[in-house]
């Protein structure tokens, strides 16, 4: 499809941690609102552990879960066994989003057209990581910095990368 942008969206610490024990580590209310605003009405592709970390499928989005388990099912989501199959399921969407986790990000970072990254200006201990962004392939096209406040416990930036 012309003008289609396969997009990674992630919140990442300074040391590239994205989670610990299948949970988000920080509370950034504005980032969650931005995530909802950007992904609503689109397909979201995630690994099974990321889906399991959600309490329910995310509303107003086509939830697609990649798993190696052949008997995994949920009537409210689409299940597939590969990234390629998941992407095929989004062919009608102009901007499908890859929402995690670390393994899925690593396998798709060279396939995507765009990366919407929230950089949390703090280092954390964790067990799930975001891959290094290959800057020979991507360029930073937008950056917005924000300070912590009552609803956002850490300083953070929104970074948008586009494939060169």
C-alpha positions, 0 to 999 in steps of 0.5 A, a space after each residue: 500500500 502506498 503511503 503506509 507507515 509501519 511504526 514502532 512505538 515504545 517508551 524507553 529508558 536512557 539505558 534502553 530498558 522497556 520493562 521489568 517482570 512484564 510490567 512498565 516501570 514508570 508512570 508517565 500519564 502524558 505518554 499513555 495519552 499520546 500512545 492512545 491518541 496515536 494508536 486508536 483506530 489502527 492495528 497494534 502488533 505485539 508479542 504474547 508477553 506484552 499482550 499478557 501484561 495488558 488487562 484486556 485487549 486495547 479498545 478501538 484497535 485491532 489487537 494482533 498477538 504473535 506467539 509460538 504457542 499453537 493453542 493460544 487463543 482469545 476471541 477478542 484478538 487476532 493470533 498469528 505465529 510470525 511477524 510477517 503474518 501479523 504485518 499481512 493482517 494489517 494490509 488495510 491499515 495506513 499506519 499499523 503499530 508495533 507495540 512490543 516487547 523487546 524481542 518483537 522490537 528487535 525483529 522488526 526495527 529494520 523493517 519499519 518506516 518510523 519509530 515513535 519513541 518516548 525517551 525517559 530521562 532516567 536509567 532503570 533495572 529491567 529485563 526487557 530492552 529496546 534495541 539500539 536504533 540503527 542511525 545509519 538507517 533512521 534519522 531523528 526528525 522531531 524531538 519534544 522535551 518535557 519536565 516531570 510534573 505531578 502526572 509524569 514522574 520523570 523528565 522525558 522526550 518524544 522522539 520521532 525517527 524516519 527511515 532515511 
